[in-house]
């Protein structure tokens, strides 16, 4: 993984974009010496989103299987003042 300071990233944006898009390189951009954001190929982003969806689905299934006190939507809205 390659790192660039924000100023250098701005100056080299076109070349960095090509490296990420065509070579699959991941780039960390730092601001004031601290990592600020990453530039990653779309395939990496899509894989991350699929993983997050799988985790959310597993959490939802677990929550549905847990026993506990259930309340109606009407009562929940009233309790939350919605």
C-alpha positions as YAML, in Angstrom:
chain: A
units: angstrom
residues:
- id: 1
  name: UNK
  ca: [0.00, 0.00, 0.00]
- id: 2
  name: UNK
  ca: [1.29, 3.42, -0.94]
- id: 3
  name: UNK
  ca: [0.95, 6.59, 1.12]
- id: 4
  name: UNK
  ca: [0.86, 10.19, -0.02]
- id: 5
  name: UNK
  ca: [0.61, 13.49, 1.79]
- id: 6
  name: UNK
  ca: [-2.49, 15.39, 0.72]
- id: 7
  name: UNK
  ca: [-0.47, 18.03, -1.15]
- id: 8
  name: UNK
  ca: [1.39, 15.35, -3.12]
- id: 9
  name: UNK
  ca: [-1.87, 13.47, -3.74]
- id: 10
  name: UNK
  ca: [-3.42, 16.56, -5.31]
- id: 11
  name: UNK
  ca: [-0.38, 17.07, -7.51]
- id: 12
  name: UNK
  ca: [-0.25, 13.41, -8.62]
- id: 13
  name: UNK
  ca: [-4.01, 12.73, -8.76]
- id: 14
  name: UNK
  ca: [-4.14, 11.69, -12.41]
- id: 15
  name: UNK
  ca: [-1.31, 9.18, -12.07]
- id: 16
  name: UNK
  ca: [-2.59, 7.82, -8.77]
- id: 17
  name: UNK
  ca: [-6.06, 7.36, -10.26]
- id: 18
  name: UNK
  ca: [-4.61, 5.25, -13.05]
- id: 19
  name: UNK
  ca: [-2.60, 3.12, -10.62]
- id: 20
  name: UNK
  ca: [-5.65, 2.44, -8.48]
- id: 21
  name: UNK
  ca: [-7.94, 1.74, -11.42]
- id: 22
  name: UNK
  ca: [-5.61, -0.37, -13.56]
- id: 23
  name: UNK
  ca: [-3.21, -1.97, -11.07]
- id: 24
  name: UNK
  ca: [-5.55, -2.38, -8.13]
- id: 25
  name: UNK
  ca: [-3.22, -0.37, -5.92]
- id: 26
  name: UNK
  ca: [-4.55, 0.93, -2.60]
- id: 27
  name: UNK
  ca: [-3.50, 4.41, -1.55]
- id: 28
  name: UNK
  ca: [-3.57, 6.07, 1.87]
- id: 29
  name: UNK
  ca: [-3.68, 9.87, 1.91]
- id: 30
  name: UNK
  ca: [-2.48, 11.64, 5.03]
- id: 31
  name: UNK
  ca: [-3.20, 15.10, 6.30]
- id: 32
  name: UNK
  ca: [-0.96, 16.71, 8.90]
- id: 33
  name: UNK
  ca: [0.95, 13.44, 9.13]
- id: 34
  name: UNK
  ca: [-2.11, 11.32, 9.98]
- id: 35
  name: UNK
  ca: [-4.01, 8.98, 7.66]
- id: 36
  name: UNK
  ca: [-7.13, 10.82, 6.45]
- id: 37
  name: UNK
  ca: [-8.66, 8.63, 3.76]
- id: 38
  name: UNK
  ca: [-7.98, 5.82, 1.33]
- id: 39
  name: UNK
  ca: [-8.43, 5.46, -2.41]
- id: 40
  name: UNK
  ca: [-9.23, 1.88, -3.36]
- id: 41
  name: UNK
  ca: [-10.37, 0.05, -6.47]
- id: 42
  name: UNK
  ca: [-14.13, -0.31, -6.92]
- id: 43
  name: UNK
  ca: [-13.83, -4.10, -6.58]
- id: 44
  name: UNK
  ca: [-12.39, -3.64, -3.08]
- id: 45
  name: UNK
  ca: [-15.19, -1.28, -2.12]
- id: 46
  name: UNK
  ca: [-17.86, -3.66, -3.41]
- id: 47
  name: UNK
  ca: [-16.29, -6.57, -1.50]
- id: 48
  name: UNK
  ca: [-16.29, -4.49, 1.67]
- id: 49
  name: UNK
  ca: [-19.95, -3.58, 1.17]
- id: 50
  name: UNK
  ca: [-20.87, -7.27, 0.65]
- id: 51
  name: UNK
  ca: [-19.01, -8.17, 3.85]
- id: 52
  name: UNK
  ca: [-20.83, -5.45, 5.79]
- id: 53
  name: UNK
  ca: [-24.17, -6.72, 4.43]
- id: 54
  name: UNK
  ca: [-23.33, -10.27, 5.52]
- id: 55
  name: UNK
  ca: [-22.43, -9.07, 9.01]
- id: 56
  name: UNK
  ca: [-25.64, -7.03, 9.26]
- id: 57
  name: UNK
  ca: [-27.70, -10.02, 8.13]
- id: 58
  name: UNK
  ca: [-26.02, -12.31, 10.67]
- id: 59
  name: UNK
  ca: [-26.66, -9.73, 13.42]
- id: 60
  name: UNK
  ca: [-30.31, -9.42, 12.40]
- id: 61
  name: UNK
  ca: [-30.77, -13.20, 12.40]
- id: 62
  name: UNK
  ca: [-29.18, -13.44, 15.84]
- id: 63
  name: UNK
  ca: [-31.41, -10.67, 17.20]
- id: 64
  name: UNK
  ca: [-34.53, -12.36, 15.83]
- id: 65
  name: UNK
  ca: [-33.59, -15.65, 17.50]
- id: 66
  name: UNK
  ca: [-33.01, -14.12, 20.93]
- id: 67
  name: UNK
  ca: [-35.78, -14.46, 23.42]
- id: 68
  name: UNK
  ca: [-36.81, -11.43, 25.34]
- id: 69
  name: UNK
  ca: [-39.55, -8.99, 26.02]
- id: 70
  name: UNK
  ca: [-41.29, -7.94, 22.84]
- id: 71
  name: UNK
  ca: [-43.43, -4.87, 22.43]
- id: 72
  name: UNK
  ca: [-45.70, -3.78, 19.63]
- id: 73
  name: UNK
  ca: [-44.68, -1.15, 17.12]
- id: 74
  name: UNK
  ca: [-47.42, 1.08, 18.49]
- id: 75
  name: UNK
  ca: [-45.97, 0.88, 22.02]
- id: 76
  name: UNK
  ca: [-42.43, 1.40, 20.73]
- id: 77
  name: UNK
  ca: [-43.47, 4.54, 18.84]
- id: 78
  name: UNK
  ca: [-45.25, 5.85, 21.92]
- id: 79
  name: UNK
  ca: [-42.21, 5.17, 24.11]
- id: 80
  name: UNK
  ca: [-39.96, 6.93, 21.60]
- id: 81
  name: UNK
  ca: [-42.49, 9.75, 21.10]
- id: 82
  name: UNK
  ca: [-42.68, 9.19, 17.35]
...
